[in-house]
Amino acid sequence: MVALGAALLVGLALVGLLAFAATPSSALFGTARTPSLSRTASDVAADLNALYNRVTWIAVVIFVLVQGAILYAALGFRRKSEDDPEPVQTHGNNTLEVIWTVIPSLIVLGLAFLSYREMRAEYVTEVPDDLVITATGYRWYWAFDYADKTLGEPSAPLTLTTATELVIPVNRPVKVLIDSQDVIHSFWVPQLAGKRDAVPGARDGGYGMNSVWFEADTPGRYEGQCAELCGTWHSGMRFSVVALPEAEYAAWARAMAVVPKAPTDAASPEYAGFTTAKTVCGACHILDLVGPGGGVVTETLQAGGSLTRGPNLTRVASRSHFAGGMFEMTDANLHSWLADPQALKPGTLMSVNVPDPKAAADVIAFLKSLAIDAAVLAPVRAAGPQNVPNDLDGLGEIGGGAADEHGGDGAHEDEAEGEHDARAPRDDTHLASTLERTR
Amino acid sequence: MTTISGDVAVLRKPGVWDKGIASWLATVDHKRIGLMYIVTSGIFFVAGAYLALLVRLELALPGRQLIGPDTYNQAFTMHATTMIFLFVIPMWVGIGNYLVPLMIGAIDMAFPRLNALSYWVFLFGALFMYSSFLVGTPAAAGWTSYPPLTNNVYSPGVGVDFWIAGVLIVGTASMLGAVNFLVTIWNLRAPGMTWMRMPMFAWAQFVTSQLVLFATPMLTGGLILLLFDRTLGTHFFTADGYPVLFQHIFWFYSHPAVYIMILPAFGVVSEILPVFSRKPLFGYKALVFATAGIGILGFLVWAHHMFTVGLNPNAQLVFMTATMFIAVPTGVKFFNWIFTMWGGSVRLATPMLFTVAFLSMFLIGGISGVYLGNVPIDWQLHDTYYVVGHLHYVLFGGSVFGMAAAFYYWWPKLFGKMLDEGIGKVHFWLQLIGFNLTFFPMHILGVRGMPRRIYDYAPDRGWVFWNFVETVGTLILGVAFLVFLYNVWITRKRNVPAPSDPWDGYTLEWATTSPPPAHNFDRLPPILSERPLRDLRLARAARVAAPQSGER
């Protein structure tokens, strides 16, 4: 029977090898867009990954020893025949009991100490509040409110609001305050930092908002996602972090901080779109515009107490994705979305639509007229996944833990030659297929 | 010493309540109640497995395969709820109900009517919870039911109300059962069965029942407050209250619940390993203390489920260290189990195969638990598929493999027939392979950043391949279960009676017929050690060797 089992295992291993050989490496080792813990892009994430690898070394040794002992004990003392004499009846051994109580206790204390060091580093570090971004979880998207003292004044930081796409400078610490306006969410960008929950009421409740901080060391696009079940579209509450060189980030932030002007030419499609947007979208969305008189007007109906709160639409056309990061910001996708959001994302809280294609085209034209300058936006749009050589991810860490400890450095080395790759136009086909599938 | 035989005469005339279905409705016999628990939770296992199949089929590929996001959320919510509250916990209650009185040489549980009440309350609560499928929509907020998501604002409809009421009723049944186990084990041990001669399975049920008794009221209280929030407009767990408080209350119950689900499996393993190694349990006392230690530590670690909610760093440090220290008594158990086999005469019959696999699989679950109990690593791995993999290695690789071992071991005692060994081994290998294909890749997906409880994922994240493999593994697991059912059917059809003691067992349940009579024992052997049946066999062998001196 054990022979049969062994044959089965060997067979399984062969099937596994065949499957391994027949499968594209991206499927096995992850793709360039895999938000793997080991593809770190900040010191914070690299430290967490290093701790993971240290624990893995200890875990592998323990696993091999104990698993080996289990198999040896089970297979090495087989009964040859039912007439075998009863083996020596050992009832226990106090010395052994002490040994296998004390040694695991010491290992556990060692592990706890490793983690304590890491926790201390995390909690004791004074994070400069130079760039503070409040990430607010809504069902089902993330809104980001910036306060950047470097680009503004310490007393009057530059502020801007966006959603779903968090643009940050590289080599500058970013502090993210995490808030929620409805249920509990969790803010997580695996390549940059660990996750923290967004607890509603924390802002005013006296127990304080959670925060994370990180300093991206490599330009690129890092995928994030809500990590706490928050209802129907928990899976569609994605976002990405785009890390840009300081100058490109500054240009983007300055452009985003400017409040655009409301259209004034009553004959233009933008004006028609503005009118539609005010009545249809304004129930749930905010639009910040400079009105005819010159002052900033927040165009919103926001009938008090509405549970539904959509993302700020002012600069929506300057973002790469919409609807919780599920769809790419293209005219075609926006048309489909405005025509019937429930068809694309059944159960989404957007309950209105713009069925008339002409009216929808006007709305899209209006929203695009509010977008920031295409040249300033170009680096954001072009930011691709960080070009990190494929590794075995979780499996690879077991084998190459120590080498991976400085995974972040490896990323630095590859950055130069990966640059043109990272800026290559992104593949649009998968989004089209996403739309297709969701239909 | 003679073999125990036959039923005693029924002293009154059989009436309508002594026959057919009516006799099951009216029974207060711990064995029949145990069987009803086993069958009921087995049926709920099938329901829970069906829901898991929906989840896995949906996740096999990106995009919509089968069901929409709301249905998906209902499926995994009810899968976990079913498997925890309506399958694993009551299944162990059933197996314990049947075996504990036999193992300690008692005629029944201490409170037979309370025992029947526990079962019927459990059944009612379970059916009540499942009626939410009929009267509206079942709960879709996860088995953890965190508010504010479970407030009436974000979970309108009756699903969560049914869920809360169902868990309250099932929890009440559970507490009634726990009292019964505690009193039974405390008071009804046969003469000679001291605490340190008690079978480890009875010890496990003893500690488990204490966990049930001390932890469940906390959940009951928390759920009632949640129900108040939903129906009376209170603000215990809303944004105006403190949502995190619910998580504390919930995990104060639900972490011990993990041990409620795994300690009985530890007990089963501690019974099977000695018998199939023909050696006493290595370090019996150490195992008793380790079981108690796990029970105590189990109450001190609940916040390790909450390392990302923003607890005080010092509290996190304490909970992390306590969590890691659970590895110590668990390690003690592992080493004692290994040394029970070491130097023995090991027979790898099906119950033993499942037991060895239990050790291997639970080891993986234990080690992955050390990662998750580690605060900074948990900041990354919390709420990812790594957690899903970990918990299934504990609850499937642990509890369910333990149950499979228990069924193959005690089937002859329960039903008087031996399950087929050959089919049993096919079942074993299919289950082992299917299990690892389903759940090991979850660790890989976790470190690749795939969150748990997501309905869909982008195709470019590198998550497709392993998700597909997991779904294939799930189908193999399904086949394994069908093989088990076939084994049950063919065993019943062949109808070959099993002897009283087919495995050369050590504990008292093997001293009576298979299945035992209503009163359990005609007479008990003397209990001079934790292995009374071996003492009995040795005494008999001595009598055969020297008949003139051994004759009474």
Interface residues (C-beta under 8 A of the other chain):
Chain A: M1 V2 L4 G5 L8 L12 T23 S26 A27 L28 F29 G30 T31 R33 T34 P35 S36 L37 S38 A45 D47 L48 L51 Y52 V55 A59 I62 F63 V66 Q67 A69 I70 L71 A73 A74 L75 F77 R78 R79 D84 P85 E86 P87 V88 Q89 T90 H91 G92 N93 L96 E97 W100 T101 P104 S105 V108 L109 L111 A112 S115 Y116 E118 M119 E122 Y123 R139 D182 V183 I184 S186 W188 P190 Q191 A193 G194 K195 R196 D197 V199 P200 G201 A202 G205 Y207 G208 N210 E223 Q225 C226 A227 E228 L229 C230 G231 T232 W233 H234 S235 G236 R238 L307 P346 G347 D393 G394 L395 E397 H430 S433 T434 R437 T438
Chain B: P62 G63 R64 G68 P69 D70 N73 A140 A141 G142 T144 Y146 P148 L149 V153 Y154 T238 A239 D240 G241 Y242 P243 V244 S277 R278 K279 P280 F282 G283 Y284 K285 A286 T308 V309 G310 P313 Q316 L317 M320 T321 M324 F325 A327 V328 G331 V332 F334 F335 N336 I338 F339 M341 W342 G343 G344 S345 V346 R347 L348 M352 V356 L359 S360 L363 I364 I367 V370 Y371 N374 V375 P376 I377 D378 W379 Q380 L381 H382 D383 T384 K425 W429 I433 H443 I444 G446 V447 R448 G449 P451 R453 I454 Y455 D456 Y457 A458 P459 D460 R461 G462 W463 V464 F465
